[in-house]
Amino acid sequence: MSLDNISSNYQKTINDLPQNVQLVAVSKTHPIEHIQHVYNLGQRIFGENKVQELAEKYPQLPKDIQWHLIGHLQTNKVKYIAEFIDTIQSVDSEKLLEEIDRQAAKFQRKIKVLLQVKIAEEETKFGLEIHEAKEIFQDDLNGKYPNIEITGLMGMATFTDDKNQVTKEFTLLKQIFDKLSLLKKLDTLSMGMSGDYKEAIACGANSVRIGSAIFGSRQYGV
Ligand SMILES: *Cc1c(COP(=O)(O)O)cnc(C)c1O
């Protein structure tokens, strides 16, 4: 993908998003020069899904980037990103949240997190059941996690062409978001990727995670 193509993809994506919708540019597998290019176009929020890759990229890029971790995070790796991560979108267990809280305290900062809720009908490995997300949220309200801030929810829809299915799943997460918001104000409902962000926004997403529509297809892995 040429830098010119990335520029026009980025512009097109930005033009597609309503004012109130935050863009997380998902840069996993893409080289530093491409990320720097999108930064130069004005983007400040980037998402990565692997700790090692993020830890390698972080020192090579401007310090005012807000990094979001969007992939499954192993408890023993929190320490490698705790000093600089802006938001961990993929909190999928109580154990992980406890460790994030501990590491945030160590670095004397507050780490923002989203609870990742399982909404897809397809069998997915990661994400909290709805009742687990509610319990964790309540524990946080009761003061269990002083060094983290739960700013919202994240979810992924089933990977399918069936737009009705996708809309049903996003609508479910929006309903949970609205319910929890009655207990404490939440800022971020993160749902929607390159293939389904329009549906997600129609269902109430105010943050989208877009990779391939900006940077092109990934060369390896996901
Ligand atoms: C890779 C990834 C994305 C972006 O996917 P694209 O289809 O490239 O936009 C969004 N969210 C998560 C959790 C991801 O792992």
The ligand as an SDF file (V2000), in Angstrom:
LIG
                    3D

 15 15  0  0  0  0  0  0  0  0999 V2000
   -7.7720   -6.2190   13.9130 C   0  0  0  0  0  0  0  0  0  0  0  0
   -8.8470   -5.7010   14.7720 C   0  0  0  0  0  0  0  0  0  0  0  0
   -9.6610   -4.6390   14.3360 C   0  0  0  0  0  0  0  0  0  0  0  0
   -9.5420   -3.9850   12.9700 C   0  0  0  0  0  0  0  0  0  0  0  0
   -9.9110   -4.8640   11.9730 O   0  0  0  0  0  0  0  0  0  0  0  0
  -10.0980   -4.3730   10.4450 P   0  0  0  0  0  0  0  0  0  0  0  0
  -11.0300   -5.3550    9.8730 O   0  0  0  0  0  0  0  0  0  0  0  0
   -8.7360   -4.4400    9.8420 O   0  0  0  0  0  0  0  0  0  0  0  0
  -10.6220   -3.0010   10.4790 O   0  0  0  0  0  0  0  0  0  0  0  0
  -10.6260   -4.1740   15.2080 C   0  0  0  0  0  0  0  0  0  0  0  0
  -10.7980   -4.7190   16.4280 N   0  0  0  0  0  0  0  0  0  0  0  0
  -10.0370   -5.7340   16.8810 C   0  0  0  0  0  0  0  0  0  0  0  0
  -10.2880   -6.2760   18.2480 C   0  0  0  0  0  0  0  0  0  0  0  0
   -9.0420   -6.2640   16.0680 C   0  0  0  0  0  0  0  0  0  0  0  0
   -8.2950   -7.2780   16.5170 O   0  0  0  0  0  0  0  0  0  0  0  0
  1  2  1  0
  2  3  1  0
  2 14  2  0
  3  4  1  0
  3 10  2  0
  4  5  1  0
  5  6  1  0
  6  7  2  0
  6  8  1  0
  6  9  1  0
 10 11  1  0
 11 12  2  0
 12 13  1  0
 12 14  1  0
 14 15  1  0
M  END
$$$$
